[in-house]
Amino acid sequence: MSNTDQAPRHQDLGVDGSAPAASDAEASPLPLGVGGPARPSFAEVYGGHFKAVWLSLRRFGVWERDLDDAAHDVFIVVHRRLRDYDASRPIRPWLLGIAARVASEFRRKSQHRHEVVSEDTEAESARLPAHTPAFGIRADRALDDKQRRKLLHQALEALDFDRRTVLVLHDIEGHAIPDISHALDVNVNTLYARLRQARIDLKAAVTALTTTADRGQP
C-alpha cells in the first residue's frame, strides 16, 4: 500500500543504536546540551512529534513515496543526537532543523523524479492533529478547502529550498527566528532576508498558478 493510501506510520527505528546512519544529515551541527531542564526521552519525542515532522518533511518538498523513509531517517538522527539537545530551548525547531537537512538530501536524490500532490495525501494530512504555532493560527489551516491546500504546496515547490525552509518554519510552523537560527546554525539576519524574499516568491508563485488555472477554465 502506498503512502497516499494510509496515515503516516511509526516505524521500528532500531532504538538500541543498531539502525543505519542517516547519511550527511547527522553530521550537521546541532545544539549542544547544557544544564537545566531534563531532556525528554526518545520515546516521548518520537510519540509527541512524529506527525509534525512528517508534515514538515512534506512541506519541505519530500516526495510522497519518500515521506515515511525520510521521517525514519530524521528520528535515527534524533536518537543519536538527543544527548546533545539543549533542553532549555524549544525542541520543535531543533527537530525540524534536522528534518530540513534530511529533506534536502531526499530532494537531491529525487531531482530526476516528478510527483504531484494527490488528493489522498491532502485528505490524510487534514486528518492529522493541528500544531498551534507561537504566532497565531497555522497558515495552512486557513486554507480550508482541498484545492487551496494543493495550491499552497505547488507554490512552495517553486521556492528556493533555503527560503522555503525558513518560510515553513516561521510562517507555517510559527517558530521564532532566533530559535530557527539556533536549529539551522544560520545567522539571524540571513534568515530574515531569506524570509522576506520567500514571501515575495510565494506570492508570485501563487499568482502565477492562479492565473494559469483561470486561463485553463472554459
MARSE-969237 format. One record per residue: residue number from 1; chain; residue in one letter; x, y, z of N, C-alpha, C, O in turn. Coordinates in steps of 0.2 Angstrom, whole numbers. Last residue first. Layout:
residues N
REC  milo  tornu  gulo   n_xx   n_yy   n_zz  ca_xx  ca_yy  ca_zz   c_xx   c_yy   c_zz   o_xx   o_yy   o_zz
REC   NUM      A     A      X      Y      Z      X      Y      Z      X      Y      Z      X      Y      Z
...
END
This chain:
residues 218
REC  milo  tornu  gulo   n_xx   n_yy   n_zz  ca_xx  ca_yy  ca_zz   c_xx   c_yy   c_zz   o_xx   o_yy   o_zz
REC   218      A     P    -65    135    -95    -69    137   -101    -72    144   -100    -76    146   -104
REC   217      A     Q    -48    138    -88    -56    137    -87    -59    139    -93    -57    143    -97
REC   216      A     G    -35    141    -89    -37    135    -92    -45    133    -91    -47    128    -93
REC   215      A     R    -34    154    -84    -34    153    -91    -36    147    -94    -39    146    -99
REC   214      A     D    -34    150    -70    -40    154    -73    -40    153    -81    -46    153    -84
REC   213      A     A    -22    143    -69    -28    139    -68    -34    143    -71    -39    140    -74
REC   212      A     T    -14    154    -71    -13    148    -76    -20    144    -75    -23    142    -80
REC   211      A     T    -17    162    -60    -18    164    -67    -18    159    -72    -22    159    -77
REC   210      A     T    -12    153    -50    -19    155    -51    -21    158    -57    -26    156    -60
REC   209      A     L      1    153    -53     -3    147    -53    -10    148    -54    -14    145    -57
REC   208      A     A      5    166    -51      6    163    -57      2    157    -58     -1    156    -63
REC   207      A     T      1    168    -38     -2    172    -43     -1    169    -50     -6    169    -53
REC   206      A     V     10    159    -31      3    159    -31     -1    162    -36     -6    160    -39
REC   205      A     A     22    165    -35     21    158    -37     13    157    -37     10    154    -41
REC   204      A     A     22    178    -28     22    177    -36     20    171    -38     17    170    -44
REC   203      A     K     21    173    -15     15    177    -18     16    177    -26     10    176    -29
REC   202      A     L     33    167    -14     27    163    -13     21    167    -16     17    164    -20
REC   201      A     D     42    178    -16     42    172    -21     36    168    -20     33    166    -25
REC   200      A     I     39    185     -5     39    188    -11     38    183    -16     33    183    -21
REC   199      A     R     43    176      5     36    179      5     35    182     -2     29    181     -5
REC   198      A     A     57    175      2     52    169      2     45    171      1     41    168     -3
REC   197      A     Q     62    187      6     62    185     -1     57    179     -3     54    179     -8
REC   196      A     R     60    187     20     57    192     16     56    190      8     51    191      5
REC   195      A     L     68    175     23     60    175     24     57    181     20     52    179     17
REC   194      A     R     81    179     20     78    174     16     70    174     17     66    172     12
REC   193      A     A     82    189     29     82    191     22     79    186     18     75    187     13
REC   192      A     Y     81    182     41     76    187     40     76    189     32     71    190     29
REC   191      A     L     93    174     39     86    171     39     80    176     38     76    174     34
REC   190      A     T    103    183     40    102    179     34     95    176     34     92    176     28
REC   189      A     N    101    187     53    100    192     48     99    189     41     95    191     37
REC   188      A     V    104    176     60     98    178     61     96    183     55     91    183     52
REC   187      A     N    114    163     52    114    169     55    107    172     55    103    171     50
REC   186      A     V    111    146     56    111    151     51    110    158     54    106    158     59
REC   185      A     D    109    133     62    115    136     63    116    141     57    121    141     53
REC   184      A     L     96    129     64     99    128     57    106    130     57    110    129     52
REC   183      A     A     93    131     77     92    125     75     96    124     68     98    118     67
REC   182      A     H     96    145     79    100    140     83     99    133     80    104    130     80
REC   181      A     S     87    150     69     94    152     68     98    146     72    103    144     70
REC   180      A     I     75    147     76     77    144     69     84    144     68     87    140     65
REC   179      A     D     76    155     87     76    148     88     77    144     81     81    139     81
REC   178      A     P     75    168     81     81    166     84     81    158     86     87    155     86
REC   177      A     I     62    167     74     68    167     70     74    165     74     79    161     72
REC   176      A     A     50    156     81     54    162     81     60    161     77     64    156     77
REC   175      A     H     38    146     72     44    147     76     47    153     76     47    156     70
REC   174      A     G     27    143     64     26    148     69     32    149     74     31    151     79
REC   173      A     E     25    135     53     25    131     60     25    136     65     24    135     71
REC   172      A     I     23    145     44     18    140     44     18    136     51     13    135     54
REC   171      A     D     33    155     46     26    157     44     21    151     45     15    153     46
REC   170      A     H     44    147     50     42    153     53     35    154     52     31    155     57
REC   169      A     L     46    135     43     47    135     50     44    141     53     42    141     59
REC   168      A     V     43    140     30     39    134     33     40    135     40     35    134     44
REC   167      A     L     53    149     28     46    151     27     41    146     31     37    148     34
REC   166      A     V     64    142     29     63    147     34     56    149     34     53    151     39
REC   165      A     T     63    134     17     63    131     24     62    136     29     58    134     34
REC   164      A     R     62    142      6     56    138      8     57    136     15     52    136     19
REC   163      A     R     75    147      6     70    151      8     63    148     10     60    150     14
REC   162      A     D     81    134      3     83    138      9     78    143     11     76    144     17
REC   161      A     F     75    131    -10     74    127     -4     76    131      3     72    130      8
REC   160      A     D     65    143    -19     72    140    -17     72    137    -10     68    139     -6
REC   159      A     L     49    138    -23     53    142    -20     60    139    -19     61    132    -19
REC   158      A     A     39    130    -29     43    134    -34     48    138    -30     52    142    -33
REC   157      A     E     33    123    -19     38    119    -23     42    124    -28     48    122    -30
REC   156      A     L     24    132    -14     30    131    -10     36    127    -15     42    129    -14
REC   155      A     A     14    130    -24     18    137    -24     25    136    -20     30    139    -22
REC   154      A     Q     10    118    -21     13    119    -28     17    125    -28     22    125    -31
REC   153      A     H      5    120     -8     11    115     -9     14    116    -16     20    116    -16
REC   152      A     L     -6    129    -11      0    131     -7      6    127     -8     11    129     -9
REC   151      A     L    -14    121    -19    -11    127    -22     -5    129    -18      1    131    -21
REC   150      A     K    -19    112    -10    -15    110    -15    -11    115    -19     -5    115    -20
REC   149      A     R    -26    121     -2    -20    117      1    -16    115     -5    -10    115     -4
REC   148      A     R    -36    124    -12    -31    129     -9    -25    126     -6    -20    129     -6
REC   147      A     Q    -42    112    -14    -39    115    -19    -34    120    -17    -29    121    -20
REC   146      A     K    -48    109     -1    -43    105     -4    -39    108     -9    -33    107    -10
REC   145      A     D    -50    122     10    -53    118      5    -47    115      2    -41    117      1
REC   144      A     D    -45    131     19    -50    127     22    -53    122     16    -58    119     17
REC   143      A     L    -32    138     24    -34    135     18    -39    130     18    -37    124     19
REC   142      A     A    -29    140     37    -34    145     34    -36    142     27    -41    145     24
REC   141      A     R    -20    131     40    -26    129     42    -31    134     39    -37    132     39
REC   140      A     D     -8    136     35    -12    132     30    -18    130     33    -22    126     30
REC   139      A     A     -3    144     46     -5    147     39    -10    143     35    -15    145     33
REC   138      A     R    -10    142     62     -5    140     57     -8    142     50    -14    141     49
REC   137      A     I    -13    157     71    -15    151     68    -11    149     62     -8    153     58
REC   136      A     G      0    165     81     -6    164     78     -8    157     75     -5    152     77
REC   135      A     F     15    160     84     12    166     81      6    165     77      6    164     71
REC   134      A     A     18    147     88     19    153     93     16    159     90     14    163     95
REC   133      A     P      6    136     82     12    139     82     13    144     87      8    146     90
REC   132      A     T     -1    121     85     -3    128     86      4    131     87      7    130     92
REC   131      A     H     -5    108     73      0    111     78     -1    118     79     -2    122     74
REC   130      A     A    -18     97     72    -15    103     70    -10    105     76    -11    104     82
REC   129      A     P    -18     80     69    -19     85     73    -15     91     71    -10     91     69
REC   128      A     L    -23     75     52    -18     75     57    -20     80     62    -22     86     60
REC   127      A     R    -32     76     42    -34     72     47    -29     72     53    -31     71     59
REC   126      A     A    -25     82     32    -30     86     35    -33     83     41    -35     86     46
REC   125      A     S    -17     72     27    -14     77     31    -19     81     35    -18     84     40
REC   124      A     E    -27     65     20    -23     62     25    -20     67     30    -20     67     36
REC   123      A     A    -30     73     10    -35     71     15    -32     69     21    -34     70     27
REC   122      A     E    -18     74      3    -21     80      6    -26     78     11    -26     81     17
REC   121      A     T    -17     61     -1    -12     64      4    -15     70      7    -13     71     13
REC   120      A     D    -27     60    -10    -27     56     -4    -23     58      1    -24     58      7
REC   119      A     E    -24     69    -20    -30     71    -16    -30     66     -9    -32     69     -4
REC   118      A     S     -7     73    -21    -13     69    -23    -18     71    -18    -17     73    -12
REC   117      A     V      4     83    -30      1     82    -23     -6     78    -25    -10     81    -29
REC   116      A     V     15     74    -41     10     79    -40      7     78    -33      7     72    -31
REC   115      A     E     32     72    -45     26     69    -42     22     75    -41     24     81    -41
REC   114      A     H     47     66    -54     42     71    -53     35     68    -50     33     63    -53
REC   113      A     R     65     64    -52     58     62    -52     53     67    -52     55     73    -50
REC   112      A     H     77     69    -52     75     66    -58     68     64    -58     65     62    -64
REC   111      A     Q     79     72    -39     78     78    -43     76     75    -50     73     79    -54
REC   110      A     S     81     64    -27     75     63    -31     74     69    -37     68     69    -39
REC   109      A     K     92     68    -20     92     61    -23     86     60    -28     86     56    -32
REC   108      A     R     89     80    -16     94     80    -21     94     73    -24     96     72    -30
REC   107      A     R     78     77     -8     77     81    -14     83     80    -19     81     80    -25
REC   106      A     F     85     71      3     80     67     -2     78     71     -8     77     68    -13
REC   105      A     E     93     81      8     96     76      5     91     72      0     93     70     -5
REC   104      A     S     83     90     12     87     92      7     91     86      4     92     86     -2
REC   103      A     A     77     82     22     73     84     16     77     86     11     76     84      5
REC   102      A     V     87     82     32     85     76     29     82     77     22     83     74     17
REC   101      A     R     87     96     35     93     93     32     91     87     28     94     85     23
REC   100      A     A     74     97     40     76    101     34     82     98     31     82     98     25
REC    99      A     A     75     89     51     70     87     46     72     91     39     72     88     34
REC    98      A     I     83     97     59     85     90     57     81     88     51     84     85     46
REC    97      A     G     74    107     61     80    108     58     84    102     55     86    102     50
REC    96      A     L     64    100     68     63    102     61     69    105     57     69    105     51
REC    95      A     L     70     99     80     68     93     76     67     95     69     69     91     65
REC    94      A     W     72    112     84     78    108     83     76    102     79     80    100     75
REC    93      A     P     59    117     84     63    120     79     70    115     78     72    114     73
REC    92      A     R     54    108     96     51    108     89     56    111     84     57    108     78
REC    91      A     I     60    111    108     63    106    104     60    106     97     64    103     93
REC    90      A     P     66    127    114     61    123    112     63    117    107     68    118    103
REC    89      A     R     80    125    127     77    128    121     71    124    118     71    118    120
REC    88      A     S     85    118    137     82    124    139     79    128    133     76    133    134
REC    87      A     A     90    106    132     83    106    134     80    113    137     75    113    138
REC    86      A     D     99    104    118     99    109    124     92    109    126     87    113    123
REC    85      A     Y    105     88    113     99     93    113     99     97    119    100     95    125
REC    84      A     D    114     78    114    116     85    113    111     90    113    113     96    113
REC    83      A     R    106     67    116    110     69    121    113     75    120    115     79    125
REC    82      A     L    101     65    103     97     68    108    101     70    114     99     75    118
REC    81      A     R    107     60     92    109     66     94    105     69    100    107     75    102
REC    80      A     R    102     47     90    109     48     91    111     54     93    117     55     96
REC    79      A     H     88     51     88     90     46     93     98     46     95    100     46    101
REC    78      A     V     89     60     77     87     62     84     89     57     89     91     59     95
REC    77      A     V     93     51     67     97     56     69     95     59     76    100     60     80
REC    76      A     I     81     43     67     88     40     68     93     45     70     96     44     75
REC    75      A     F     72     53     63     72     50     70     78     46     72     80     45     78
REC    74      A     V     75     55     50     75     60     55     76     58     62     80     60     66
REC    73      A     D     73     42     44     80     45     45     80     51     50     85     51     53
REC    72      A     H     59     42     45     63     37     48     70     39     49     73     38     55
REC    71      A     A     55     52     37     54     53     44     58     48     48     60     49     53
REC    70      A     A     60     46     25     63     52     27     62     53     35     66     55     38
REC    69      A     D     51     35     24     58     34     24     62     40     27     66     40     31
REC    68      A     D     39     42     23     40     38     28     47     36     29     50     36     35
REC    67      A     L     41     50     10     40     53     17     41     48     23     44     50     28
REC    66      A     D     42     45     -2     48     45      2     47     47      9     51     47     13
REC    65      A     R     31     47     -9     33     40     -9     39     39     -4     40     34     -1
REC    64      A     E     30     61    -10     26     57     -6     28     50     -4     27     47      1
REC    63      A     W     46     70     -8     41     66    -12     36     62     -8     39     59     -3
REC    62      A     V     48     84      1     50     77      0     44     74     -3     38     75     -2
REC    61      A     G     46     98      4     46     95     -3     49     88     -4     50     86    -10
REC    60      A     F     43    103     16     50    104     13     51    101      6     56    103      3
REC    59      A     R     31     98     18     31    105     16     38    107     13     39    111      9
REC    58      A     R     35     85     21     31     86     15     31     93     13     32     94      7
REC    57      A     L     41     88     33     45     85     28     41     86     21     44     87     16
REC    56      A     S     30     92     40     35     97     39     40     94     33     42     98     28
REC    55      A     L     23     80     42     20     85     39     25     90     36     25     93     31
REC    54      A     W     33     73     50     31     70     44     28     76     39     29     76     33
REC    53      A     V     34     81     62     40     80     57     38     78     50     40     80     45
REC    52      A     A     21     80     67     23     86     65     29     86     60     30     89     55
REC    51      A     K     21     66     69     16     69     64     18     76     62     18     77     56
REC    50      A     F     31     65     80     31     61     73     27     65     68     29     66     62
REC    49      A     H     30     70     92     32     75     87     32     71     80     34     75     75
REC    48      A     G     27     61    103     24     68    103     25     72     97     22     77     95
REC    47      A     G     35     50    100     27     49    101     24     56    100     18     57     98
REC    46      A     Y     48     55    100     45     51     94     37     51     94     34     53     89
REC    45      A     V     49     60    113     50     65    107     47     61    101     43     65     97
REC    44      A     E     47     49    121     42     55    121     43     59    115     38     62    113
REC    43      A     A     57     41    117     50     38    116     45     44    116     41     45    112
REC    42      A     F     68     48    121     67     47    114     60     45    113     57     47    108
REC    41      A     S     63     59    135     66     53    132     65     52    124     61     56    122
REC    40      A     P     69     76    137     64     71    136     67     65    133     72     65    130
REC    39      A     R     81     82    148     79     81    141     73     76    141     73     71    146
REC    38      A     A     77     94    162     79     87    159     77     86    152     71     88    150
REC    37      A     P     83    111    162     78    106    162     80     99    159     84     99    155
REC    36      A     G    101    112    165     94    115    165     89    109    165     90    104    168
REC    35      A     G    116    112    156    112    111    162    105    114    161    104    119    157
REC    34      A     V    116    108    138    118    112    144    114    110    150    109    106    149
REC    33      A     G    120    101    122    116    101    128    120    105    134    126    105    134
REC    32      A     L    120    110    107    124    106    112    120    106    118    117    111    120
REC    31      A     P    112    109     91    113    112     98    116    107    103    114    102    103
REC    30      A     L    122    103     77    116    104     81    117    107     88    123    107     90
REC    29      A     P    129    102     61    130    105     68    123    106     71    118    108     68
REC    28      A     S    128     87     52    126     94     53    127     96     60    125     93     64
REC    27      A     A    128     73     52    135     77     53    134     84     54    138     88     56
REC    26      A     E    116     69     49    118     68     56    124     72     57    126     74     63
REC    25      A     A    115     71     35    111     75     40    113     74     47    113     79     51
REC    24      A     D    122     62     28    125     68     30    121     72     35    124     77     38
REC    23      A     S    115     46     34    120     50     30    122     57     33    123     57     38
REC    22      A     A    110     40     46    106     44     41    110     49     37    108     55     36
REC    21      A     A    115     23     49    116     31     50    112     34     44    110     31     39
REC    20      A     P    105     10     54    110     13     50    110     20     51    105     23     53
REC    19      A     A    102      4     71    100      6     65    105     10     61    110     12     63
REC    18      A     S    107      1     84    109     -3     78    107     -1     71    109     -4     66
REC    17      A     G    102      7     95    108     10     91    110      6     86    115      8     83
REC    16      A     D     90      3     99     96      1    103    102      3    100    108      1    102
REC    15      A     V     80      7     91     82     12     96     88      9    101     90     13    105
REC    14      A     G     76      5     77     82      2     80     84      6     86     90      8     86
REC    13      A     L     64     10     73     70     14     72     76     11     75     81     15     75
REC    12      A     D     50      4     66     55      2     70     61      6     69     64      5     63
REC    11      A     Q     38     18     64     42     13     61     47     10     67     48     14     72
REC    10      A     H     22     25     62     28     24     66     31     18     64     28     13     62
REC     9      A     R     15     31     47     15     26     52     22     26     56     27     28     53
REC     8      A     P      3     42     40     10     40     42     10     36     48      7     37     53
REC     7      A     A    -12     33     33     -9     38     38     -2     37     39      0     31     39
REC     6      A     Q    -13     28     16    -13     27     23    -10     32     27     -6     36     24
REC     5      A     D    -11     30      3    -17     26      5    -17     25     12    -22     22     14
REC     4      A     T      1     36      0     -6     40     -1    -12     36      1    -17     39      1
REC     3      A     N     10     27      2     10     32      7      3     36      6      1     38     11
REC     2      A     S      3     11     -4      7     17     -5      6     22      1      1     21      5
REC     1      A     M      4     -6      0      0      0      0      4      6      0      9      6      4
END
